[in-house]
Every structure is written in structure tokens, then in C-alpha cells.
Amino acid sequence: TDPLNHYLSVQSVIAGTGPGLVWVDDPLSPRSVFVRAPEGFHLVGDPGNEALAREVARFYCEEVIPDGRRLGWRYSCLHYWPREWEGVIRPVLGALSPSWGYQRFLLLDSLRVDWRTLLPDGYELVRADAELLNGSVQGAEAIDGWGFWSMEDFLQNGFSFCVLQGKSIVSRCTSDCVVGRRAEVGIYTAPDHRGKGLATAAVAAAVEHCLQRGIDHIGWHCWSPNEASFRTARRVGFEHVLDHYGLEVWMNAQ
């Protein structure tokens, strides 16, 4: 398993299609890599590198947490591979009271549903465009294109398929990043509108769009407790490929 390959946000940083930074412990012969990517931080390589683990802890305490609180983040994610990193970083990050867990990674096998048959009465599904993102509907501000260099870049290379009820976005499937023929997507549905298949419809529309564009490697990540996200992915046609480890540091932790 290539831990940097199944996280497309990391690949987007390396390819230059998404914002981020890459650090290595030795530029000539790197054994460990630390990446700041649109979907979090990634620590990969030799888990015996205790000096790097301490530097990651310092970086989190002195830079990530203060910046996150200033910017209004709810939490920050750190993903690591192999799992043995946990034994190294747990002692130095324990003061931040992180939540330890793992994410499931899924890849599209085939599109198994038609979004046109899934929308209940009273709902409409549209692709977000510049007019919508400029505030023509409620909830558009949440589609901020954070995995891209700018909103213009997002509109040109990314996508978001939104389910509307009246003038409000109640569900959406948005590209987290796009690199060549690869994309990763994420979903959100407003609490009052869950259980109606809206996210399934939005994902199916997004997948259809990707396939029409020649994007045929479509990924999905969800934390292990999020069974609703996992079931939605499976319903549309994604297959569970592997699990990978990580932690969440909540910004209100003292």
C-alpha cells in the first residue's frame, strides 16, 4: 500500500493542483515525510523517527492549534502510516487530548444508481456555478473550494452538486480535490433533511459528471463511526479498499 497515493489531497499538493506544504527529514535520502494538505496533515515513513514526532507535536501546539482557533476550525486531522507511528506520537501529542481512530477509504467500482429517480418531490438538484456561489441560495457559503487555489480554480476544475429545497442548499456532494483523472468527494446533508436519499442523489450526480469528464478514479474517505457516510458510498457504487489511521485534535481542547 502506498500511503501517499490513496490520499488524493496529498497528491494534489505534490502535483501543484492544490495548496499545501511538504517537509522531509532528509532532502537527499528522506525516510519520513510530513505533508500539510487541504484535508489535513499526513505523517508517513519511518516510525522510529522520534525527533520528527517531537517536531510535529511542537508544530501542532505552537502553530496549528492557534491558527485553527483564529480561523474558526472545529478540529484538525493528522493521518499517519504505518500504524506504528501511534506509539511514537501518542506520548508527545497526548496533552492535546486527541481522538484516535481510523478512516475507511473507498473507490468507485461502478455507478449503480440514477440520481434522477432518487429525488423526492419538492427538491431540485443542480451543479453549483458562479451565480449560486455568489449567494443566490442559502448555504452557498459552505462551498468554499478549500481544496483548490481559488474559487475560480474550483469552478474550472472542481464541482459541487447541490440538492435545493426552495432557495436553500440542503444536501451536497463536492470535490475535495481533482488531479488528472482522479477525484475525491465529500458530502453534507442538513440534519432536518437526512434519511431521504438526498446525499445519494447528489453523489450519483457528481459521479456521473466525473465519468463524463473522463475522471474514473473516484475516492471517498470517512471516519469509522460514520456509518451513514459509508452506507451512502456503498449504495452509489463505491467499494471498501482499506483502512488508514489518524487522530482529530479539537480546537476547543485545553
Salt bridges, closest charged atoms under 4 A:
ASP46 OD2 - ARG31 NH1 2.12
GLU55 OE2 - ARG58 NH2 2.77
GLU62 OE1 - ARG58 NH1 2.93
GLU63 OE2 - ARG58 NH2 3.42
ASP67 OD1 - ARG70 NH2 3.47
GLU86 OE2 - ARG90 NH2 2.58
ASP109 OD2 - ARG112 NH2 3.17
ASP114 OD1 - ARG116 NH1 2.95
GLU184 OE2 - HIS221 NE2 3.10
GLU208 OE1 - ARG116 NH2 2.90
ASP216 OD2 - ARG181 NH2 2.34
GLU227 OE2 - ARG104 NH2 3.10
GLU239 OE2 - ARG112 NH2 2.61
GLU239 OE1 - ARG234 NH1 3.19
ASP243 OD1 - HIS240 NE2 2.75
